[in-house]
Amino acid sequence: MEVRVSPTRMQLLRTRKRLAVAVRGHKLLKDKRDELMKKFLALVRRNKELREEVEEKLGKAFKSFLMARAVMPPEVIEEAIMYPKRVLEFDATSVNILSVKVPKFSWAEKGEAQESEIYPYGPAATASELDFAIGSLAEVLPKMIELAEVEKSVELLSAEIEKTRRRVNALEYVLIPQLEETARYITMKLDEMERGNLTRLMKVKEIVRERGA
Amino acid sequence: MVEFESKYAYSVARTRVLETRLLDWGRLERMLDAADVEEALKVLQESDYSVGFDYEAMLSNELKRVYALLSEMAPDPRLVRMFLVRYDFHNLKVLLKARLLWEGAGRGGVDAGQAPRSDRVPKRALFDIGSVKLETLARAVNEGEVRDLPEPHRAALQRALAAYEETRDPVTIDNVLDREAYSFMCAEAAGQGIDFLVDYLARQADLINIATFIRSKQMGKDRSSFTEAFLPCGRLELSKFLDVYDRPPEAIADEFAGSDYAPIIEDGLKHLAADGSLSYFEKARDIYLLNYLKKAKYVAFGPEPLIGYLLAKENEIRMLRIILVGKANGLTRETIKERLRDVYV
């Protein structure tokens, strides 16, 4: 690789300093990558569990909803669920995982919540299948919120891992070898100059001695 | 009495013809065998239905058409009107909920957003049939302009609002208006001297109350919410239900073992225990009511055949919806068939 530096002692010192920093940075970044990886894998596992659970439950909920839709006129369903009974307060903050900001969702219900209070309609005009659909949807909601949180974290972490890995690789395979190469080049050049100087001196000494004889 | 019955001669004769055009099992079976919605809809050609691309629109158009036809045929406009009132009450629920939802937004309740007034009411939730114009209902609910509103509606609206003020619970609106609709229907049926309908409504109310009982228990609701949802004009008294409210749902079978509904309750509970679903009971209930309705076919003169035809048509639309929704969503033939009720013919 072409090295474009002036082969001076000053430059050599500078290069060596840079190399030392690069090596330390490389080690740190590698540690960060490993740690991120560990966190990432744990999150991915949780994500998989949650997703499977949510998908299964949502599937069931949608199926009951479909059945409810089949046995009730659309107007009645719309009316039944147009005025939700429970009010959810939702708050999104972020937490720091190894300098990656991942979302943290918190939610709470306004007013006193009761298990039986999720159904916002009267029973006379509605079919029982709607109860199941609403019930299972209510059950799956907290899981869905958690899933959203975990899935976004996984996404952000994976981007960060990707970035860190690229940096580690750049340091390991590009910058560090390059700096080492530069240092070697300068050393060699300096040595060469040293040798040239030495020979020259020897030659001069020889000439001086011949004249003096 | 002779006069009462003979004035029905014309409309009964016409109903007899209309009855023959109701869909029979053969036609429904063919729809079940169809590969998709389009094919299922094809079966409906050469029927009363004006087959279109949108089957929900088709079904609601048919409902409108039937009501228009029967209003024209019936010798007494009150007869069809009392059935239409059910749709008015439904629309009242929608309008009322929309208004309260909107007002609640300002009070820190559910946020309805800054939608303009006309968009606040979900159009899809409104039936476009009824005995009172939708604008009249909307004016009454939104502006308190009740001058054009018939008395039963006015009273029901006031009661629903008063009850809501107390509980601040949207379920109250449903419950009060459902109760009002039933009381109105029963009073009206009794007032017009149609024992057949009084009896039918009583049975329907009973069966709905039984379903409500089981559902309330499943949802973990308490006695007072059950009491609130309890429909009037049934023969089974509220106190009987409340007697067994703290016992497991099976207790209701013993409580009403002597009643007409014992087999339905027992069957329904069996399926409930098997898969936790009440839909079998609801199906059995609809079949039972339809069978009761079938008696109307053998009445020579009187309002019964008209009522029978009207409710049979509503049942038919319900069945078509089950088939078409099922077909549109790729449900299997068995799953759809399991949910089908029965036909009137």
Interface residues (C-beta under 8 A of the other chain):
Chain A: L66 M67 R69 A70 V71 P73 P74 E75 V76 E78 E79 A80 M82 Y83 P84 K85 V87 E115 S116 Y119 P120 Y121 G122 P123 A124 A125 A127 S128 E129 D131 F132 G135
Chain B: E56 L59 S60 H90 K93 V94 K97 A98 L100 L101 G109 V110 P122 R124 A125 L126 F127 D169 P170 V171 I173 D174 N175 D178 R179 Y182 I208 A211 T212 I214 R215 S216 Q218 M219 G220 K221 D222 S225 A229 L231 S277 L278 S279 F281 E282 R318 R321 I322 V325 G326 N329 L331 I336 R339
